[in-house]
Amino acid sequence: MSDVGKIGSTAFVIAAIRANEPNQAVRLFNDPYARWFASEPAVAATKALDAAFPPATTMVRFRTRFFNEYVERGIENGARQVVLLGGGFDMRAHILADESVIFFEVDQALVVDFKRSVLGAHGLEQPPSVPHNYLEVDLPAELAGVGLELDAPTLVVWEGNTMYLPVGEVMPFLGRLASALPRMSIAFDYMAADLQNRDRLEEADVRRLEGVEAAMRASFPTGFPDLSVFEEHTLLRVAESGHFFRLGHRYGLGDMVDDYPEDWRETLKLYGYCVLTST
Ligand SMILES: C[S@@+](CC[C@H](N)C(=O)[O-])C[C@H]1O[C@@H](n2cnc3c(N)ncnc32)[C@H](O)[C@@H]1O
């Protein structure tokens, strides 16, 4: 596996899940570009995910739809800037392109460079990007450097990131971001448990969680049992939150989710979404 494969391997796996959408009975979104990033090991990882916990890839499909709607709704409500934070191979800049909206991307340099080369080979341009570890740079300054207007209404998509971050880094990072972007809305997915103290979780939950980590070849050190910490530590307020599996009815897959065994539904309470907005 290449360096890019090692560093951004989780992004390949998510792309492989999206690339499979045309084969689904009920299609939740359209991402015609995902197949460019669906490497063989990534496709194998999606199968390992489903073996570890069958609803796992379905929840990634739900989340893709959720974040699409978040961006579409935000643009309808006047946002003209969208930041894909830890964007991996997110192609929303092209899929949801709107003349009046600028998309920005942030990811590690190897991921951004790889994506840029794949897009270039297909005659597409990489959006303005910050190719850095966002925890280690002055992200608002870097974004401003590629054209972001810090004072303008901005949507931030922080999808598939929080669980991978070092414990203790999320609040200071978000605090800095919220101070510099006074009209920000940020949406993210998260694990709704203290993942440093897994002995407090049900055994089945831990087994499934560790199975998902093994399939992703990454660990999840960070979770949030209580979203009020965001309001305590940042200038942001919780505008929306919930569990992905409960979106099944909205997305036309309610019967499937209703048929999940009760203990799967309990485990699925560990995976949530949250939208924070500036006060
Ligand atoms: C699971 S992937 C999700 C990618 C994309 N948001 C999606 O849902 O398709 C996580 C991505 O976040 C990036 N990432 C995680 N932590 C990061 C950090 N501190 N700085 C820059 N990128 C980061 C990884 O490189 C990877 O591309």
The ligand as an ORCA input file, in Angstrom:
! r2SCAN-3c Opt
* xyz 0 1
  C     -12.743      8.772      7.323
  S     -12.007      9.921      6.243
  C     -13.409     10.900      5.858
  C     -13.207     11.695      4.613
  C     -14.407     12.510      4.188
  N     -14.743     13.539      5.134
  C     -15.579     11.605      3.942
  O     -16.456     11.453      4.800
  O     -15.585     10.986      2.865
  C     -11.093     10.996      7.338
  C     -10.259     12.028      6.606
  O      -9.902     13.038      7.535
  C      -8.549     13.361      7.342
  N      -8.024     13.859      8.619
  C      -8.211     13.338      9.851
  N      -7.570     14.072     10.782
  C      -6.962     15.077     10.100
  C      -6.150     16.163     10.501
  N      -5.826     16.348     11.784
  N      -5.708     17.026      9.547
  C      -6.034     16.839      8.248
  N      -6.802     15.816      7.811
  C      -7.261     14.950      8.730
  C      -7.891     12.059      6.894
  O      -6.684     12.295      6.213
  C      -8.974     11.485      6.005
  O      -8.854     11.910      4.673
*
